[in-house]
Each structure stands twice: as C-alpha cells, then as structure tokens.
Amino acid sequence: MAHKHEATTLGSKFFTFPNLLTIARLILIAPIVLAILTNNMIPAALLVALSFGTDVADGKIARYLKQESALGRMLDFTADRLNLICLLSSLFIVGVFPWWALALIIGREAVMITYNLYLKIKGLPFVPPTPYGKATYVIFFIMEFSYILNLYPLNLGSLIAAFVLMPLSLASSLQKFFKTIREA
C-alpha cells in the first residue's frame, strides 16, 4: 500500500498544472522548429508567442497555487535552454541568424547547464534566475520572434540588447552559483 501512495504523490507532484505548461513548452519546440525549417514563419512566430506565454505563466501559476518545486524549476530551466538553442539553431540553418551569435549564446548556455548539473550532482539546489537572467530571456524571446518575422531593425536591436545583457546575466548567475557552493 505504501508504494501506491508514493506513486500517487510523485505523480501528483509531477503532473501539476505549472509543470504541464512547461511540458507543453517542450512539446512546442518540434512544431516551431519544423515551421522554421519549412519557411512557415507566421505559424512559427505564433507558436513562439504561445511558448513564451506558457513560460511566463508556469512560474506565476506555480507560485499562486503553491506548487513550486525543484522538479518544476528543473523542467523550466531545461525548457528554456532547449527552446532557445533549437529555435536559434533552426534560424541559423535557414540562413536567418548569424553563426557567431549562435555560438556565443550556446557557449553561455553551456556554462549555465554545466554549473547547474554540478550543483545537481552535489545535491544542491539549482541557481534561481536573476533579474538580469529574466531580462535576457525576454530579450531572447523578442530576438527569436523578430528574426522569425525578419523585423528589421528590431532583430538587430534585440541581438545587441542580448549581447549587453548576457555577460551581466552570466556574472550574476555565477555569483549565485559560488554563493551556493560556499554556503553548502
């Protein structure tokens, strides 16, 4: 009987409404990439807007419903990175996004993934998003959307803004990473 209760508890913690929104965002990656690769940019842009909406909503709903969890934070972190890397890679493949920008963004994301995996291995909590990190992700959304729809000069402006915010975001996040290790 105890095992049945544990499974129900685990299932109820996994299948919360906020986590389902994040899972929906993960599922949306494939149709967005397909739309970009087949040059269906209007549907791609609409799906990116929907994806961004679920990203904004999942955390707010989790806090409102008191359903915040380490699993939810990990899912959100993973969805953010996969979404960004897959969408920008698709835009690069179709010749819309510059390779050097993609390489720098993937480098930044690799650093963030690496230190959060290190924390996970050590049994420590993920580094929570910083205000700079949240601002960077809003700029990334604007950048994805504007590159998909070829909205010049918004696409160039958002790329510049991203490259201004990325070092600030990474530095503030690394500061929290080292603080987490010191306090452990």
C-alpha positions as CSV (number, residue, x, y, z in Angstrom):
1,M,0.0,0.0,0.0
2,A,2.8,2.4,0.8
3,H,4.2,2.1,-2.8
4,K,0.8,3.0,-4.3
5,H,0.7,6.2,-2.1
6,E,4.3,7.1,-3.0
7,A,3.5,6.7,-6.7
8,T,0.3,8.9,-6.4
9,T,2.3,11.5,-4.5
10,L,5.1,11.5,-7.1
11,G,2.5,11.6,-9.9
12,S,0.6,14.5,-8.3
13,K,3.9,16.4,-7.8
14,F,4.9,15.8,-11.4
15,F,1.6,16.4,-13.1
16,T,0.9,19.8,-11.6
17,F,-0.7,22.4,-13.9
18,P,2.5,24.6,-14.0
19,N,4.6,21.5,-14.9
20,L,2.2,20.6,-17.6
21,L,2.6,24.1,-19.0
22,T,6.3,23.6,-19.1
23,I,6.0,20.2,-20.7
24,A,3.7,21.9,-23.3
25,R,6.5,24.3,-24.0
26,L,8.9,21.4,-24.5
27,I,6.5,19.8,-26.9
28,L,6.1,23.0,-28.8
29,I,9.8,23.0,-29.8
30,A,9.3,20.4,-32.5
31,P,6.5,22.2,-34.4
32,I,8.3,25.5,-34.1
33,V,11.5,24.1,-35.5
34,L,9.6,22.3,-38.3
35,A,7.7,25.5,-39.1
36,I,11.0,27.4,-39.3
37,L,12.8,24.8,-41.4
38,T,9.9,24.7,-43.9
39,N,9.8,28.5,-44.0
40,N,6.3,28.8,-42.4
41,M,7.3,31.8,-40.4
42,I,3.9,33.1,-39.4
43,P,2.9,29.8,-37.7
44,A,6.4,29.6,-36.2
45,A,6.0,33.1,-34.7
46,L,2.6,32.3,-33.3
47,L,3.9,29.1,-31.7
48,V,6.9,31.1,-30.3
49,A,4.4,33.6,-28.8
50,L,2.4,30.7,-27.3
51,S,5.6,29.1,-25.9
52,F,6.6,32.4,-24.3
53,G,3.2,32.7,-22.8
54,T,3.5,29.3,-21.2
55,D,6.9,30.3,-19.9
56,V,5.6,33.4,-18.2
57,A,2.5,31.6,-16.9
58,D,4.1,28.4,-15.4
59,G,6.1,30.2,-12.7
60,K,3.3,32.7,-11.8
61,I,0.8,29.9,-11.6
62,A,3.1,27.7,-9.5
63,R,3.6,30.5,-7.0
64,Y,-0.1,31.3,-6.9
65,L,-1.1,27.6,-6.4
66,K,1.8,27.0,-4.1
67,Q,3.0,24.2,-6.4
68,E,6.6,25.4,-6.7
69,S,9.1,22.5,-6.8
70,A,12.6,21.6,-7.6
71,L,11.2,19.5,-10.4
72,G,9.3,22.5,-11.8
73,R,12.5,24.7,-11.7
74,M,14.5,21.9,-13.4
75,L,11.8,21.5,-16.1
76,D,11.6,25.2,-16.7
77,F,15.4,25.6,-16.8
78,T,15.6,22.7,-19.3
79,A,12.8,24.0,-21.5
80,D,14.3,27.5,-21.6
81,R,17.7,26.1,-22.8
82,L,16.3,23.6,-25.3
83,N,13.8,26.2,-26.7
84,L,16.5,28.8,-27.2
85,I,19.1,26.5,-28.7
86,C,16.7,24.6,-31.0
87,L,15.0,27.8,-32.3
88,L,18.1,29.8,-32.9
89,S,19.8,26.8,-34.5
90,S,16.9,26.4,-36.8
91,L,17.1,30.1,-37.7
92,F,20.8,29.6,-38.4
93,I,20.1,26.6,-40.7
94,V,17.7,28.6,-42.8
95,G,20.2,31.4,-43.1
96,V,18.4,34.0,-40.9
97,F,20.5,34.0,-37.7
98,P,24.3,34.7,-37.6
99,W,26.5,31.7,-36.7
100,W,28.8,33.8,-34.4
101,A,25.8,34.9,-32.3
102,L,24.5,31.3,-32.1
103,A,28.0,30.1,-31.0
104,L,28.2,32.7,-28.2
105,I,24.7,32.0,-27.0
106,I,25.3,28.3,-26.9
107,G,28.5,28.9,-25.1
108,R,26.7,30.9,-22.4
109,E,24.0,28.3,-22.1
110,A,26.7,25.5,-21.8
111,V,28.2,27.3,-18.9
112,M,24.8,27.6,-17.2
113,I,24.0,24.0,-17.9
114,T,27.4,22.8,-16.6
115,Y,27.3,24.6,-13.2
116,N,23.6,23.6,-12.6
117,L,24.5,20.0,-13.4
118,Y,27.4,20.3,-10.9
119,L,25.0,21.5,-8.3
120,K,22.6,18.7,-9.0
121,I,25.3,16.1,-8.7
122,K,26.3,17.6,-5.3
123,G,22.7,17.6,-4.2
124,L,22.5,21.4,-4.1
125,P,19.6,23.5,-5.5
126,F,19.6,25.0,-9.0
127,V,20.7,28.6,-9.2
128,P,17.5,30.6,-9.4
129,P,17.1,33.1,-12.2
130,T,18.4,36.5,-11.5
131,P,16.7,39.7,-12.7
132,Y,19.4,40.0,-15.4
133,G,18.7,36.4,-16.4
134,K,14.9,37.1,-16.7
135,A,15.5,40.3,-18.7
136,T,17.9,38.3,-21.0
137,Y,15.2,35.7,-21.7
138,V,12.6,38.4,-22.5
139,I,15.2,39.8,-25.0
140,F,15.8,36.3,-26.4
141,F,12.1,35.9,-27.0
142,I,11.9,39.3,-28.8
143,M,15.0,38.3,-30.7
144,E,13.6,34.9,-31.8
145,F,10.3,36.5,-32.7
146,S,11.9,39.3,-34.7
147,Y,14.3,37.0,-36.5
148,I,11.5,34.7,-37.5
149,L,9.5,37.5,-38.9
150,N,12.5,39.4,-40.2
151,L,11.5,42.6,-38.3
152,Y,14.5,44.8,-39.0
153,P,15.7,46.8,-37.0
154,L,14.1,45.1,-34.1
155,N,16.0,41.9,-34.8
156,L,19.3,43.7,-34.8
157,G,18.4,45.8,-31.7
158,S,17.3,42.7,-29.8
159,L,20.6,41.0,-30.7
160,I,22.6,43.9,-29.4
161,A,20.5,44.1,-26.2
162,A,21.0,40.3,-25.7
163,F,24.8,40.8,-26.0
164,V,24.7,43.6,-23.5
165,L,22.7,41.6,-21.0
166,M,24.3,38.2,-21.5
167,P,27.5,39.0,-19.6
168,L,25.5,40.7,-16.8
169,S,23.2,37.7,-16.6
170,L,26.0,35.2,-16.6
171,A,28.0,37.1,-14.0
172,S,25.1,37.5,-11.6
173,S,24.2,33.8,-12.1
174,L,27.8,32.7,-11.4
175,Q,27.8,34.8,-8.3
176,K,24.8,32.9,-7.0
177,F,26.5,29.6,-8.0
178,F,29.6,30.4,-6.0
179,K,27.5,31.6,-3.1
180,T,25.5,28.3,-3.1
181,I,28.8,26.3,-3.0
182,R,30.2,28.4,-0.2
183,E,27.1,28.0,1.9
184,A,26.9,24.2,1.4
